[in-house]
Amino acid sequence: MSNIDKIVTSNLVKELDDEAAEVISGGKLVTKLIEAGGWRTVESFWNANGTAFFRSPAGAEIKVRYGGGFLGFDRQKQTLNGSDYKKLSIGLGSIGYARMQIKVPQTTYVTYDIYEGGVAVVTPPIRFYLERSLKI
């Protein structure tokens, strides 16, 4: 097998492993570019349940925001440390409107593992390590 064939095969196996990890975990890995500044919504729920796990970037804050405008309220506010997984869950409170939000100190990519529905997930079954950062 030539070096080029080895590289192509290696990349294909990695892609298949990534797809298998998503299927096995039951969740969906999502990576989004989040701009620095105020609170940014990463997931919205209307009459639905969901759970998400975040790990990095260190110093970022995450929370669940129920309702809208000045009548809304925050729950589950946490700060990421870059090594431990933090969990946000939305349950019956989303009969109205609920959002998972993040606030980052600098513009960066954020990867999180999201589970839709009323699943009882305590920690992500497969640890995710997709991390990229971008300073703009």
ABEGO torsion letter per residue (X at the ends): XBAAAAAAAAAAAAAAAAAAAAAAAGBBBBBBBBBBEBBBBABBBBGBBBBBBBAOBBGBBBBBBBEBEAABBBBGBBBBAGABBBBBBBBAAAABBBBBBBBBABBBBBBBBBBBEABBBABBABBBABBBBBBX
